[in-house]
Amino acid sequence: MTKLVELLVRNDEYSHAEFVERWQGEHADIARELPGLKRYSTSVPANPDEAEYDGVLELVFESGQALNEAFESEVGQEVQADAAEFLELGAGPRIVVDETVHVAETVAGDAADE
């Protein structure tokens, strides 16, 4: 599996709480429609006042080609345009990795259980 991991920085016009609401709400509704998306997770700092970044994005695809095709699609273009409204695009580090899972225990309440 290929995973995109990005540390996000919010646009100065948004408070951290407003950023989280937009990112995990309206934006997630669009992003979950990316073609070929296998897993989509967002994480926010436990103490945002002490964190350098506002969130961590993880998108998993079958391959690097599938990731590229997703962002070249119409939905991918919409996702990127929407993100530009509340994120400082490119402000945080971004890496595409080949994921190796060593433990895959399902946690109660995990989205996979729903």
N, C-alpha and C positions, 0 to 999 in steps of 0.2 A: 504494500500500500504506500501511496505517496501522500505526505501530509504537508500542508502549508501552515506554518506557525508565524503569527505576527503579534508584536507588542504594540498596542494602540495608544495614540495620544488624541484626546478630544480637542475639538475646535474651542477656542477661548470663549466663544459665545454661549457655550453650554456649561452648566455646573456638572460635577461628576454624576450627581443623581439624575439630571436631565439626560446626560449622555447614556447612562445605563438603561434608562427607560426607552430611549429611542433605539439604541443598539439591540437590546434584547426583545424589543417589541416590534415596531413597524419594520425596522430593517431586517430582523430575523425572518419575518414573514416573507420577505422577498428572497433573501439569501437561501432559505431552505429549498427553494425551487431550482437551484443551480443543477443543470443536467449532470448526471453521473456522480453526484455527491453521495458518499457512503456514510459519513459521520460529520457532524457540525457541532462544535462546542464553543462556549464563551465562558470566560472566567474573569472575575473582577477582584481587585485587591481587598483583603480583609480590612485593611486600614488605608483607604485611599489618600488620606492626608500625608502619609509617609511614603507613598509609592511614587516611583518615577513615571509609571505608565498607568493608564486608566483601564486597560483590559488586555486579555490574551485571547486571540482568535485561533482556533484550530479547525481546519477543513481537511477531510480525508477523501481521497479519490483512489480508484484502482491503479492509476498510473499518472506519470507526469503529462502524458498526452491528454488524458481525460481532464486533468486540471486545466491545462491550456485551453482545451475546447470549451470547457465550462465558462471561462472568462471571456472567450471570444463570442459566445452566444448572445442572443438578445437579452436573456435574463442576466447574464454576466455583465453586460454593459449597463443594465439598469441597476444592478447591485453596486457597481463602482460609482456610478453617478450619484446614487443615494448616499453612499458612504462619504463622498466628498462634501456633503452638506453638513456633517457633524464631526468628521475626523480631520486631523492634519495628516493627509496621506503622505506616506513615506517618512514620517517623523520618527517612527520607532523601527527597530530591526525586524527583518522578515527573512525567513529561511524556509526552503522546501527540502524536506527530508524523506528518506525511506524509513518507514516505521517498522520497528521490531517490538512486538508485544511479548513481555515476559510473564505477566500475570494479567488475567482478564476476568477477575471476579466481579460478578454483577452485584451492585449495591441496591438495597431496597429503595424504591422510588426512582431508580435510574430510568431515563427515557426509554431504554430498550425494553423495560418491563411493562411499559404502558401500552 
